Amino acid sequence: MIRIPNLIELVQAKIPDAEVNAMDKTGMSDHFIIHVVSKEFEGKNVMERHRMVQGCLTDAMKDGRIHAAEIKTDVPA
C-alpha cells in the first residue's frame, strides 16, 4: 500500500516538472489511475511516455506497494 502523496513524490523525483494527479481506483491503496503532464514528454510517443512513468514506479511495484497503475500522459497545453 502507498499513499497518493508518496506516489506523486516517486514520479516527481524522476520527472521534476511533472504535474501528477492520482486516484485510488479500488480504495485499497494499491491500484491507481495516474495522470502525468510534463514537458519531458514532448516528442515522445505514448509507449515512451508510459515507460518513463513506469520507471518511476518500479521499486514500489516490485515491493508490492503498487499492484496496478493505469497511466495517462500529456504534454502541457
Secondary structure, DSSP 8 states (H G I E B T S, - for coil): ---HHHHHHHHHHHSTT-EEEEEESSSSSSEEEEEEE-GGGTT--HHHHHHHHHHHHHHHHHTTS-SEEEEEEE---
